[in-house]
């Protein structure tokens, strides 16, 4: 168990950088490889690392099961709401020009909202699946 201290300190040092990398992947996704799905998996991976290192109780204090389960429909709602906003302004579903006066600005904002919805759903789903597997073994 003497290596346990190294694992715990290493995890504490690594987790902020993992989350920062997830944000980088999220916001860089429209310009290169990456986006909401990849960032959501990275965030779920950070929760899994936290659980493996510090235990399920610690992870569920930081990411409670109720919040994780609420993230799944919330992300879908953000994604769908982005599309409905176009319909409410008389445009097509997911027509991003409804978000700004200039089409390019609306497109950038619309893509960001859609990718945020994907991130929320994927992070919530992957974490909820992991929690279900871990709690099954108890």
N, C-alpha and C positions, 0 to 999 in steps of 0.2 A: 504493500500500500504506500510505500514511500514515493512511487511515481505519481500517485494521485495528486499530490501538491503541484507537480509540474503540469499535469493535465488541466487542473483547475485554473492555474495562473495563465497557462497558454490559451485556454478558452476565453478567459476574461480579456486578454489582450487582443485576441483575434476577432471576437464577435463584432466590435464596432467597425472594423475594417470590412468584414463580410457584409454587414448591413449597408455600409457606404458603397461598396461595390454593387450591391443590388440596386441602389438608387442610381448609380452611374449607368448600369445596364438599362434600367427603366427609361431614363431620360435621353439616353443615346440611341435608343431603339429605332427611332424614326430616321436616323442618319446612317445606321450601320446594323450589323447583327445584334440582336437583342430585342428587348421589349418587355411587355407585361408578363408573358408566360415565363420567360427565363428569370426575370427579377422575382417573380412569385415563388419559383422553385428555390432560388437562392435564399430568400427570407425563410421559407419553410425549412431549408437545410440548416439555417442558423438556429431555429427553434429545436430541431432534432439534435444538433450538437449540444445545445444547452441542456436538453433532457438527458442525453447520454452522460454528460459530465456531472451535472448537479442533481439529477433526478426529476421525476415527473412533477412532484409537488412544486419545485422551484420554477419549472417551466410554466406550469399552469397558473402560478401567481403573476408571471409576466405576460402570458398569453392565455387567459382563462378559456375554458372550453366553450362557454356561452358566447364569448366574443368571437372566437374562431368559427363557430357554427353560424354566427350572424354575418360573418364576412362573405360567405358563399352567396347568399341571395343579394347582399348589398352590392357586390361587384357586378352581378348580372343586372341589377337595377340601374347602376351607373352606366353600364354599356347600353342597355335598352333605352334608358332615359336620354342618352345622347342622340339616339336615332329618332326618338319621339319628338325631340325638340325641333328637328327638321320638319316633321309632319305638322306640328302645330303652327309653323310659320308658312305652311303652304308649299313646302318643298318635298323632296323625296326622303325616305328613311335613310338615316346616316348621311344626309347632305350637310356637310360641315360649313357651308357658306352661311348657314343660319346663325352662326356664333359671332360673326364680326362683319363689319361693313365691307372689308376687302376679303375676297375669296381665299387668298393665301393665309391671312391671319386666322380666319375661321377654320381652315383646314388644319393648321398647326394645333389650334386649341381642341378641335374635335378629335384628332388622333391622340392627343395627350389624355383626354377624358376616356376614350375607348381603352387605351393601354392601361390607364389607372384601374378601370373596371376589371380588366383581365388580371392585373396584378393582385387585386383584392380577392378575387374569386380563386385564383390558383393557389395563393398563399394560404387562404382559409381551407381549401379542399385538401391540399397536401398535409397540412398540419392536423386537420380533423381525422384524416385517414391514419396518420401516425399515432395520434392519441388513441384511436379505436384499437389499433393493434397492441399498443402498450398496455392499455387498460384491460384488454382481453386476457393478458398473461397474468393478471393479479389474482 
